[in-house]
Amino acid sequence: MPLSDPDKTSISERAGRLEARTGVEVVAAVVGRCDAYPEIPWKAFALFASLSALASVAWPAGAVPAALTMLFMGAAAALAAVFIPPFARCFAGRARREAEARQYAAAFFLDHALSRTQRRNAILVLVGVFERTVVILPDSGIRDRIAEADLQEIIARMTPQLAAGRIALALRDGLDALEAQLVASGFSGGGRDEIAQEVFEEKGA
């Protein structure tokens, strides 16, 4: 998984400091893959088989060799899409990946009962590793006090580290920016810790 034990400890401690200063319950989640994307291998197969077929027209080599080459290239691309995430991402557009990450975040929020806090002051920071996407999902006690544009700025701060595969650094940068935004929005410490676990890792779909 992307986070080592020291990473988890560091992020948990960072989240704890944010909670102590702002009174907000923050949860960080790292998800390997927010959806199975069953269409990706088929898209890869179809594209590379088609390219091979076009090549066989440009450089004729006989029907049987051309058909075998087409199948081989398609199958190789499909396998690469299964085992090589950067290659697979080429066949899942940004909008699709972001939509799946948002859907996973909403389900995570419900499944882990993050809305159970008395002041409805939980906030989820979810990283989709395959998706290279961040979702910040606040509960109702926070949502009306922080603009969506402010959350997008926090996500933008995390994106460079995430794009480089530095998940822990992306989360620490995000928590720093989130704390600053919460303080600027008038949140202050106080209250009891209602969500004990601040860092989750899941394989996902």
BALOBA-1460 file (C-alpha; in Angstrom, 3 decimals):
// residues 205
<rec num="1" residu="m" x="0.000" y="0.000" z="0.000"/>
<rec num="2" residu="p" x="1.150" y="3.634" z="-0.544"/>
<rec num="3" residu="l" x="1.551" y="4.511" z="3.148"/>
<rec num="4" residu="s" x="4.247" y="3.085" z="5.409"/>
<rec num="5" residu="d" x="3.677" y="2.766" z="9.139"/>
<rec num="6" residu="p" x="5.739" y="5.926" z="9.820"/>
<rec num="7" residu="d" x="3.671" y="7.735" z="7.171"/>
<rec num="8" residu="k" x="0.450" y="6.702" z="8.890"/>
<rec num="9" residu="t" x="1.761" y="7.813" z="12.264"/>
<rec num="10" residu="s" x="2.898" y="11.166" z="10.878"/>
<rec num="11" residu="i" x="-0.407" y="11.833" z="9.118"/>
<rec num="12" residu="s" x="-2.410" y="10.761" z="12.154"/>
<rec num="13" residu="e" x="-0.404" y="13.125" z="14.365"/>
<rec num="14" residu="r" x="-0.849" y="15.924" z="11.818"/>
<rec num="15" residu="a" x="-4.593" y="15.305" z="11.723"/>
<rec num="16" residu="g" x="-4.684" y="15.323" z="15.521"/>
<rec num="17" residu="r" x="-3.075" y="18.757" z="15.627"/>
<rec num="18" residu="l" x="-5.605" y="20.044" z="13.127"/>
<rec num="19" residu="e" x="-8.455" y="18.681" z="15.236"/>
<rec num="20" residu="a" x="-7.059" y="20.199" z="18.440"/>
<rec num="21" residu="r" x="-6.747" y="23.619" z="16.835"/>
<rec num="22" residu="t" x="-10.019" y="23.719" z="14.888"/>
<rec num="23" residu="g" x="-12.399" y="21.347" z="16.685"/>
<rec num="24" residu="v" x="-13.071" y="19.598" z="13.368"/>
<rec num="25" residu="e" x="-12.979" y="15.797" z="13.025"/>
<rec num="26" residu="v" x="-10.767" y="15.027" z="10.036"/>
<rec num="27" residu="v" x="-10.354" y="11.631" z="8.396"/>
<rec num="28" residu="a" x="-7.785" y="10.853" z="5.696"/>
<rec num="29" residu="a" x="-8.412" y="7.881" z="3.414"/>
<rec num="30" residu="v" x="-6.112" y="6.404" z="0.778"/>
<rec num="31" residu="v" x="-7.881" y="4.134" z="-1.703"/>
<rec num="32" residu="g" x="-5.985" y="2.056" z="-4.211"/>
<rec num="33" residu="r" x="-8.704" y="2.097" z="-6.861"/>
<rec num="34" residu="c" x="-12.147" y="3.677" z="-6.602"/>
<rec num="35" residu="d" x="-13.685" y="1.515" z="-9.338"/>
<rec num="36" residu="a" x="-12.859" y="-1.666" z="-11.248"/>
<rec num="37" residu="y" x="-13.111" y="0.104" z="-14.643"/>
<rec num="38" residu="p" x="-13.988" y="-3.098" z="-16.498"/>
<rec num="39" residu="e" x="-14.052" y="-1.273" z="-19.817"/>
<rec num="40" residu="i" x="-10.357" y="-0.319" z="-19.746"/>
<rec num="41" residu="p" x="-8.826" y="-3.633" z="-20.999"/>
<rec num="42" residu="w" x="-11.428" y="-3.820" z="-23.764"/>
<rec num="43" residu="k" x="-10.685" y="-0.254" z="-24.851"/>
<rec num="44" residu="a" x="-6.966" y="-1.018" z="-24.921"/>
<rec num="45" residu="f" x="-7.562" y="-4.224" z="-26.883"/>
<rec num="46" residu="a" x="-9.792" y="-2.492" z="-29.419"/>
<rec num="47" residu="l" x="-7.425" y="0.416" z="-29.961"/>
<rec num="48" residu="f" x="-4.255" y="-1.600" z="-30.437"/>
<rec num="49" residu="a" x="-5.956" y="-4.272" z="-32.515"/>
<rec num="50" residu="s" x="-7.311" y="-1.508" z="-34.761"/>
<rec num="51" residu="l" x="-3.894" y="0.118" z="-35.062"/>
<rec num="52" residu="s" x="-2.394" y="-3.253" z="-35.952"/>
<rec num="53" residu="a" x="-5.078" y="-3.765" z="-38.599"/>
<rec num="54" residu="l" x="-4.308" y="-0.362" z="-40.111"/>
<rec num="55" residu="a" x="-0.614" y="-1.193" z="-40.149"/>
<rec num="56" residu="s" x="-1.338" y="-4.450" z="-41.967"/>
<rec num="57" residu="v" x="-3.128" y="-2.492" z="-44.685"/>
<rec num="58" residu="a" x="-0.163" y="-0.147" z="-45.098"/>
<rec num="59" residu="w" x="2.368" y="-2.981" z="-45.036"/>
<rec num="60" residu="p" x="0.655" y="-6.168" z="-46.306"/>
<rec num="61" residu="a" x="2.042" y="-9.387" z="-44.826"/>
<rec num="62" residu="g" x="-0.687" y="-11.895" z="-45.574"/>
<rec num="63" residu="a" x="-4.072" y="-12.451" z="-43.963"/>
<rec num="64" residu="v" x="-3.043" y="-15.001" z="-41.334"/>
<rec num="65" residu="p" x="0.054" y="-13.155" z="-40.028"/>
<rec num="66" residu="a" x="-1.940" y="-9.912" z="-39.998"/>
<rec num="67" residu="a" x="-4.762" y="-11.492" z="-37.983"/>
<rec num="68" residu="l" x="-2.338" y="-13.063" z="-35.518"/>
<rec num="69" residu="t" x="-0.475" y="-9.781" z="-35.107"/>
<rec num="70" residu="m" x="-3.731" y="-7.945" z="-34.547"/>
<rec num="71" residu="l" x="-4.793" y="-10.387" z="-31.830"/>
<rec num="72" residu="f" x="-1.373" y="-10.372" z="-30.197"/>
<rec num="73" residu="m" x="-1.170" y="-6.585" z="-30.077"/>
<rec num="74" residu="g" x="-4.707" y="-6.304" z="-28.717"/>
<rec num="75" residu="a" x="-4.096" y="-8.937" z="-26.039"/>
<rec num="76" residu="a" x="-0.770" y="-7.366" z="-25.031"/>
<rec num="77" residu="a" x="-2.420" y="-3.966" z="-24.652"/>
<rec num="78" residu="a" x="-5.253" y="-5.461" z="-22.598"/>
<rec num="79" residu="l" x="-2.756" y="-7.129" z="-20.253"/>
<rec num="80" residu="a" x="-0.780" y="-3.915" z="-19.942"/>
<rec num="81" residu="a" x="-3.992" y="-2.108" z="-19.005"/>
<rec num="82" residu="v" x="-4.533" y="-4.598" z="-16.180"/>
<rec num="83" residu="f" x="-1.017" y="-4.506" z="-14.728"/>
<rec num="84" residu="i" x="0.356" y="-1.039" z="-15.564"/>
<rec num="85" residu="p" x="-1.708" y="1.721" z="-13.903"/>
<rec num="86" residu="p" x="-0.248" y="4.684" z="-15.852"/>
<rec num="87" residu="f" x="-1.096" y="2.920" z="-19.109"/>
<rec num="88" residu="a" x="-4.571" y="2.027" z="-17.840"/>
<rec num="89" residu="r" x="-5.268" y="5.654" z="-16.866"/>
<rec num="90" residu="c" x="-4.964" y="6.575" z="-20.539"/>
<rec num="91" residu="f" x="-8.245" y="4.744" z="-21.116"/>
<rec num="92" residu="a" x="-10.166" y="6.316" z="-18.222"/>
<rec num="93" residu="g" x="-10.766" y="10.014" z="-18.751"/>
<rec num="94" residu="r" x="-10.306" y="12.551" z="-15.974"/>
<rec num="95" residu="a" x="-14.043" y="13.182" z="-15.669"/>
<rec num="96" residu="r" x="-14.710" y="9.460" z="-15.252"/>
<rec num="97" residu="r" x="-11.976" y="9.064" z="-12.634"/>
<rec num="98" residu="e" x="-13.123" y="12.100" z="-10.684"/>
<rec num="99" residu="a" x="-16.729" y="10.903" z="-10.734"/>
<rec num="100" residu="e" x="-15.741" y="7.483" z="-9.387"/>
<rec num="101" residu="a" x="-13.607" y="9.060" z="-6.648"/>
<rec num="102" residu="r" x="-16.500" y="11.309" z="-5.573"/>
<rec num="103" residu="q" x="-18.879" y="8.354" z="-5.529"/>
<rec num="104" residu="y" x="-16.419" y="6.285" z="-3.474"/>
<rec num="105" residu="a" x="-15.945" y="9.179" z="-1.038"/>
<rec num="106" residu="a" x="-19.693" y="9.537" z="-0.526"/>
<rec num="107" residu="a" x="-20.029" y="5.793" z="0.146"/>
<rec num="108" residu="f" x="-17.006" y="5.854" z="2.488"/>
<rec num="109" residu="f" x="-18.552" y="8.725" z="4.452"/>
<rec num="110" residu="l" x="-21.721" y="6.706" z="4.986"/>
<rec num="111" residu="d" x="-20.058" y="3.331" z="5.566"/>
<rec num="112" residu="h" x="-17.794" y="4.733" z="8.287"/>
<rec num="113" residu="a" x="-20.608" y="6.785" z="9.856"/>
<rec num="114" residu="l" x="-18.671" y="10.029" z="9.679"/>
<rec num="115" residu="s" x="-21.938" y="11.930" z="10.065"/>
<rec num="116" residu="r" x="-22.364" y="10.649" z="13.615"/>
<rec num="117" residu="t" x="-20.532" y="13.584" z="15.227"/>
<rec num="118" residu="q" x="-22.712" y="15.718" z="17.453"/>
<rec num="119" residu="r" x="-21.867" y="18.944" z="15.638"/>
<rec num="120" residu="r" x="-21.786" y="17.328" z="12.164"/>
<rec num="121" residu="n" x="-18.246" y="18.600" z="11.890"/>
<rec num="122" residu="a" x="-16.394" y="15.738" z="10.201"/>
<rec num="123" residu="i" x="-14.454" y="16.209" z="6.987"/>
<rec num="124" residu="l" x="-13.083" y="13.476" z="4.742"/>
<rec num="125" residu="v" x="-9.938" y="13.892" z="2.665"/>
<rec num="126" residu="l" x="-9.837" y="10.961" z="0.244"/>
<rec num="127" residu="v" x="-7.030" y="10.170" z="-2.188"/>
<rec num="128" residu="g" x="-7.725" y="7.850" z="-5.109"/>
<rec num="129" residu="v" x="-4.289" y="6.441" z="-5.954"/>
<rec num="130" residu="f" x="-5.124" y="5.012" z="-9.370"/>
<rec num="131" residu="e" x="-7.321" y="8.001" z="-10.153"/>
<rec num="132" residu="r" x="-4.669" y="10.533" z="-9.082"/>
<rec num="133" residu="t" x="-7.622" y="12.398" z="-7.628"/>
<rec num="134" residu="v" x="-8.457" y="14.043" z="-4.295"/>
<rec num="135" residu="v" x="-11.955" y="14.474" z="-2.871"/>
<rec num="136" residu="i" x="-12.620" y="16.651" z="0.173"/>
<rec num="137" residu="l" x="-16.067" y="15.935" z="1.576"/>
<rec num="138" residu="p" x="-17.273" y="18.008" z="4.559"/>
<rec num="139" residu="d" x="-20.323" y="17.275" z="6.691"/>
<rec num="140" residu="s" x="-23.185" y="19.762" z="6.968"/>
<rec num="141" residu="g" x="-21.685" y="21.592" z="9.955"/>
<rec num="142" residu="i" x="-18.719" y="22.623" z="7.804"/>
<rec num="143" residu="r" x="-20.157" y="22.756" z="4.309"/>
<rec num="144" residu="d" x="-21.906" y="26.124" z="4.651"/>
<rec num="145" residu="r" x="-18.818" y="27.807" z="6.086"/>
<rec num="146" residu="i" x="-16.246" y="26.834" z="3.481"/>
<rec num="147" residu="a" x="-16.718" y="27.577" z="-0.201"/>
<rec num="148" residu="e" x="-16.180" y="24.864" z="-2.781"/>
<rec num="149" residu="a" x="-13.565" y="27.095" z="-4.412"/>
<rec num="150" residu="d" x="-11.561" y="27.038" z="-1.172"/>
<rec num="151" residu="l" x="-11.658" y="23.233" z="-1.119"/>
<rec num="152" residu="q" x="-10.496" y="23.159" z="-4.727"/>
<rec num="153" residu="e" x="-7.525" y="25.328" z="-3.791"/>
<rec num="154" residu="i" x="-6.560" y="22.795" z="-1.136"/>
<rec num="155" residu="i" x="-6.848" y="20.003" z="-3.690"/>
<rec num="156" residu="a" x="-4.690" y="22.002" z="-6.112"/>
<rec num="157" residu="r" x="-2.006" y="22.252" z="-3.445"/>
<rec num="158" residu="m" x="-2.028" y="18.466" z="-3.059"/>
<rec num="159" residu="t" x="-2.028" y="17.661" z="-6.766"/>
<rec num="160" residu="p" x="1.708" y="18.071" z="-7.595"/>
<rec num="161" residu="q" x="2.774" y="15.622" z="-4.876"/>
<rec num="162" residu="l" x="-0.014" y="13.239" z="-5.824"/>
<rec num="163" residu="a" x="0.958" y="13.334" z="-9.491"/>
<rec num="164" residu="a" x="4.492" y="12.346" z="-8.472"/>
<rec num="165" residu="g" x="3.170" y="9.436" z="-6.408"/>
<rec num="166" residu="r" x="4.092" y="11.018" z="-3.077"/>
<rec num="167" residu="i" x="0.853" y="10.210" z="-1.289"/>
<rec num="168" residu="a" x="1.980" y="10.963" z="2.265"/>
<rec num="169" residu="l" x="3.411" y="14.348" z="1.296"/>
<rec num="170" residu="a" x="0.234" y="15.180" z="-0.602"/>
<rec num="171" residu="l" x="-1.835" y="14.442" z="2.493"/>
<rec num="172" residu="r" x="0.414" y="16.467" z="4.774"/>
<rec num="173" residu="d" x="0.264" y="19.428" z="2.381"/>
<rec num="174" residu="g" x="-3.499" y="19.053" z="2.212"/>
<rec num="175" residu="l" x="-3.895" y="18.953" z="5.985"/>
<rec num="176" residu="d" x="-1.716" y="22.054" z="6.350"/>
<rec num="177" residu="a" x="-3.838" y="23.934" z="3.833"/>
<rec num="178" residu="l" x="-7.080" y="22.610" z="5.307"/>
<rec num="179" residu="e" x="-6.127" y="23.716" z="8.814"/>
<rec num="180" residu="a" x="-5.306" y="27.217" z="7.585"/>
<rec num="181" residu="q" x="-8.639" y="27.426" z="5.766"/>
<rec num="182" residu="l" x="-10.620" y="26.178" z="8.758"/>
<rec num="183" residu="v" x="-8.969" y="28.705" z="11.056"/>
<rec num="184" residu="a" x="-9.641" y="31.483" z="8.544"/>
<rec num="185" residu="s" x="-13.285" y="30.355" z="8.446"/>
<rec num="186" residu="g" x="-13.629" y="30.753" z="12.216"/>
<rec num="187" residu="f" x="-13.258" y="27.181" z="13.436"/>
<rec num="188" residu="s" x="-11.559" y="26.798" z="16.815"/>
<rec num="189" residu="g" x="-10.639" y="23.953" z="19.152"/>
<rec num="190" residu="g" x="-12.889" y="22.327" z="21.684"/>
<rec num="191" residu="g" x="-15.145" y="19.329" z="22.053"/>
<rec num="192" residu="r" x="-14.298" y="15.679" z="22.400"/>
<rec num="193" residu="d" x="-12.707" y="13.377" z="19.856"/>
<rec num="194" residu="e" x="-15.627" y="11.446" z="18.392"/>
<rec num="195" residu="i" x="-13.754" y="9.705" z="15.552"/>
<rec num="196" residu="a" x="-10.670" y="8.034" z="16.949"/>
<rec num="197" residu="q" x="-9.125" y="6.731" z="13.712"/>
<rec num="198" residu="e" x="-7.867" y="9.474" z="11.432"/>
<rec num="199" residu="v" x="-6.112" y="7.463" z="8.688"/>
<rec num="200" residu="f" x="-7.607" y="4.653" z="6.608"/>
<rec num="201" residu="e" x="-6.164" y="2.601" z="3.766"/>
<rec num="202" residu="e" x="-8.356" y="0.542" z="1.474"/>
<rec num="203" residu="k" x="-7.634" y="-1.464" z="-1.623"/>
<rec num="204" residu="g" x="-10.914" y="-0.338" z="-3.150"/>
<rec num="205" residu="a" x="-12.584" y="-1.923" z="-6.143"/>
